[in-house]
Amino acid sequence: MQRAVDEIWARIKWIEKRDEEERKRLIPVIPKDSSFKNRYLRGLLMGGWGYSEHYVDSAIKQAYSILKSWRRSYLKGERRREKPAVKKKFVRIKETLYIFKDWRIKVSIKLYKEYLRLRP
């Protein structure tokens, strides 16, 4: 996920804008076009990836969420112009990656090969 944040951060465009008191202010514009997201970023992160592809999609979505939150705080003056860092390891699992059946949860790790089975 940090790699996704790094790649998106490197492509942020900073637009100069003046506020009411005629002070210069830099406004970040996060790239959202699908050719960047789906082709470049996904392709870059998929290189050498041995697990289910959905995890890469989830990481991209989460990286955009982190940067969107940072941008809101930055525009309010609560954050500096520093790249946000992913501090904790976590994963969000799409509904397509897990099955709840017979009071057991089965999570796909590697497509059709490896699963994690949990009992509540």
C-alpha positions, 0 to 999 in steps of 0.5 A: 500500500505504501508503494501505491501511495508513493506512486500516486504522490509522485504524480500529484500536480500542485496548482498555485492559487491565491486566497482572499488575502492574496496569499499564494497557496499550493493546491494538490490535484490527485491523479484520478484518470483510469489509465493511470489507476488501472493500467499503470499503477495496477500493472506496476504493483502486479509485477511479481505479485503471487497472491490474489489480484484483488489485494492489489485493487484493495491497496490502490483503493485504500491508498487513494483514501489515505491521500484524499483524507490527507488532502482534506486536512492539508486544505484546512491547514491541519497537515503539511506538504509531506507525503503520508505514511502507512503506519500499520499493516492491514488488509481489507478483504473484498466480498469476492475473496471470502466465503462464510459457510457452515459457520466458517470463514474461508479467505482466498490467499492465492487464487484456487490454491491457498486459503485461510480457514477461520472458525468464529 
